[in-house]
Amino acid sequence: MNMTEAQHFTADGLRGTLQQNVSMRRHTSWRAGGCVERMYQPADLADLQLFLRSLPAHEPVLAVGLGSNLLVRDGGLRGTVLLMHAALKDLRIEADGSIYAQAGVAAAKLARFAANNNLRGAEFFAGIPGTVGGMLTMNAGCYGSETWSFVERVQVMTRSGELLERTARDYDIAYRSVVKRETGNGKREKHDSFHLSPFTFHQDEFFVGAWFRLQAGDGEASRQDIKALLSKRIASQPLNLPNAGSVFRNPTGDYAARLIESCGLKGKQIGGARVSEKHANFIVNMGEATATDIESLIDAVQAQVLAATGIKLQCEVRIVGDAAGGEAK
Ligand SMILES: Cc1cc2nc3c(=O)[nH]c(=O)nc-3n(C[C@H](O)[C@H](O)[C@H](O)COP(=O)(O)OP(=O)(O)OC[C@H]3O[C@@H](n4cnc5c(N)ncnc54)[C@H](O)[C@@H]3O)c2cc1C
């Protein structure tokens, strides 16, 4: 980036951190993948707003939380990643009893905060290694609970830096899917990068906070539930190796893990990526896996399950960026 280009990204008064050519290996739980051209860590909400207002309009922007559901291809990402978890960490009880959590708050912290305030229902967040922003985007859930069941309203920031509030009625919300509803001009807006081509991972809006409504309860019972839930996860998931949780969504009435296992794919390996023996819907990085290894294994599993069962598994993890060598896949 030459000096003139750099000036586009450094408006007066910005207090956050701008880095160039940052490896996304450090920012994704798979510990694999390419670099992003620019990464901005805002200092707080006002700083994020100033940054977005100062960005060139054509700059693609992607919000990233803890990268626990994200694969960045080895050719990397053009544009700017907004790293939400280092800032945007406000977490408080409002006067009306709801919990306000900013997008960068870790799910586990939200679970503990709710329990410590004798609020029930948020225990399941404890096992999800992401942020509030990532959970809102994914409608993350487990053990019969889902994020949006507890959301009263969300705070979003548009690409041009406008701060708005929305409710669940503004989105089509389903299993691991949150899509912004049609607007007046009849267009269906895609809130997330999943539906966009790898070259244009541009997001129009970002989640910056949410108000959660939970039932009054017994904090000690919630803490016990969290403990039990974490033990269950340790027993059933390969948490000792880098992974991104469940790779595929469960098809209606079945489990992706059951289908993958029934095809004899546990232990299948491409390069450094392997289908976990402990949980067939997890792909683990055995050490030096590239994003290409991981994506090739995802494709191979999908093809073999389709051939054997007629069911096409859909990816839950978000795959963005250019293939190695710089070509969009
Ligand atoms: C061991 C393990 C277990 C897991 N278990 C579960 C589980 O039980 N249930 C479950 O649902 N998931 C699970 N996951 C997956 C993952 O933790 C969730 O999807 C989580 O919600 C992702 O949050 P994140 O902050 O890491 O998001 P990231 O991976 O950083 O991002 C995911 C997507 O959200 C977008 N995004 C992130 N923040 C924002 C924002 N502020 N505004 C707009 N878009 C944003 C990104 O652009 C990307 O498209 C698991 C993952 C691991 C590694």
The ligand as a MOL file (V3000), in Angstrom:
LIG
                    3D

  0  0  0     0  0            999 V3000
M  V30 BEGIN CTAB
M  V30 COUNTS 53 58 0 0 0
M  V30 BEGIN ATOM
M  V30 1 C -15.1560 -26.4570 19.4430 0
M  V30 2 C -16.2880 -25.7230 18.7770 0
M  V30 3 C -17.5980 -25.9710 19.1550 0
M  V30 4 C -18.6560 -25.2880 18.5670 0
M  V30 5 N -19.9290 -25.5490 18.9660 0
M  V30 6 C -20.9610 -24.8870 18.4110 0
M  V30 7 C -22.2990 -25.1490 18.8320 0
M  V30 8 O -22.5640 -25.9350 19.7290 0
M  V30 9 N -23.3010 -24.4810 18.2220 0
M  V30 10 C -23.0670 -23.5780 17.2300 0
M  V30 11 O -24.0270 -22.9870 16.7080 0
M  V30 12 N -21.8040 -23.3190 16.7990 0
M  V30 13 C -20.7570 -23.9430 17.3620 0
M  V30 14 N -19.4840 -23.6760 16.9450 0
M  V30 15 C -19.2530 -22.7310 15.8400 0
M  V30 16 C -19.0010 -21.2710 16.2660 0
M  V30 17 O -18.4420 -21.2100 17.5750 0
M  V30 18 C -20.2860 -20.4350 16.2100 0
M  V30 19 O -20.8200 -20.3880 14.9090 0
M  V30 20 C -20.0610 -19.0010 16.7060 0
M  V30 21 O -21.2860 -18.3350 16.7680 0
M  V30 22 C -19.1190 -18.2090 15.7800 0
M  V30 23 O -18.7600 -17.0250 16.4660 0
M  V30 24 P -17.4210 -16.2630 16.0850 0
M  V30 25 O -17.4030 -15.0060 16.8540 0
M  V30 26 O -16.2560 -17.1510 16.2280 0
M  V30 27 O -17.7190 -15.9440 14.5500 0
M  V30 28 P -16.6560 -15.9630 13.3510 0
M  V30 29 O -16.2350 -17.3580 13.0850 0
M  V30 30 O -15.6160 -14.9530 13.5880 0
M  V30 31 O -17.6050 -15.4910 12.1550 0
M  V30 32 C -18.6400 -16.3420 11.6980 0
M  V30 33 C -19.4900 -15.5550 10.6910 0
M  V30 34 O -20.1160 -14.4820 11.3840 0
M  V30 35 C -19.7530 -13.2200 10.8060 0
M  V30 36 N -19.6370 -12.2530 11.8970 0
M  V30 37 C -18.8840 -12.3600 13.0400 0
M  V30 38 N -19.0910 -11.3020 13.8310 0
M  V30 39 C -19.9680 -10.4950 13.1760 0
M  V30 40 C -20.5760 -9.2280 13.4640 0
M  V30 41 N -20.2950 -8.5800 14.6050 0
M  V30 42 N -21.4400 -8.6950 12.5700 0
M  V30 43 C -21.7240 -9.3460 11.4230 0
M  V30 44 N -21.1620 -10.5340 11.0790 0
M  V30 45 C -20.3130 -11.0960 11.9430 0
M  V30 46 C -18.4450 -13.4700 10.0850 0
M  V30 47 O -18.2620 -12.5620 9.0220 0
M  V30 48 C -18.6450 -14.9080 9.5960 0
M  V30 49 O -19.4150 -14.9140 8.4110 0
M  V30 50 C -18.4040 -24.3430 17.5300 0
M  V30 51 C -17.0830 -24.0760 17.1540 0
M  V30 52 C -16.0370 -24.7530 17.7570 0
M  V30 53 C -14.6210 -24.4410 17.3590 0
M  V30 END ATOM
M  V30 BEGIN BOND
M  V30 1 1 1 2
M  V30 2 1 2 3
M  V30 3 2 2 52
M  V30 4 2 3 4
M  V30 5 1 4 5
M  V30 6 1 4 50
M  V30 7 2 5 6
M  V30 8 1 6 7
M  V30 9 1 6 13
M  V30 10 2 7 8
M  V30 11 1 7 9
M  V30 12 1 9 10
M  V30 13 2 10 11
M  V30 14 1 10 12
M  V30 15 2 12 13
M  V30 16 1 13 14
M  V30 17 1 14 15
M  V30 18 1 14 50
M  V30 19 1 15 16
M  V30 20 1 16 17
M  V30 21 1 16 18
M  V30 22 1 18 19
M  V30 23 1 18 20
M  V30 24 1 20 21
M  V30 25 1 20 22
M  V30 26 1 22 23
M  V30 27 1 23 24
M  V30 28 2 24 25
M  V30 29 1 24 26
M  V30 30 1 24 27
M  V30 31 1 27 28
M  V30 32 2 28 29
M  V30 33 1 28 30
M  V30 34 1 28 31
M  V30 35 1 31 32
M  V30 36 1 32 33
M  V30 37 1 33 34
M  V30 38 1 33 48
M  V30 39 1 34 35
M  V30 40 1 35 36
M  V30 41 1 35 46
M  V30 42 1 36 37
M  V30 43 1 36 45
M  V30 44 2 37 38
M  V30 45 1 38 39
M  V30 46 1 39 40
M  V30 47 2 39 45
M  V30 48 1 40 41
M  V30 49 2 40 42
M  V30 50 1 42 43
M  V30 51 2 43 44
M  V30 52 1 44 45
M  V30 53 1 46 47
M  V30 54 1 46 48
M  V30 55 1 48 49
M  V30 56 2 50 51
M  V30 57 1 51 52
M  V30 58 1 52 53
M  V30 END BOND
M  V30 END CTAB
M  END
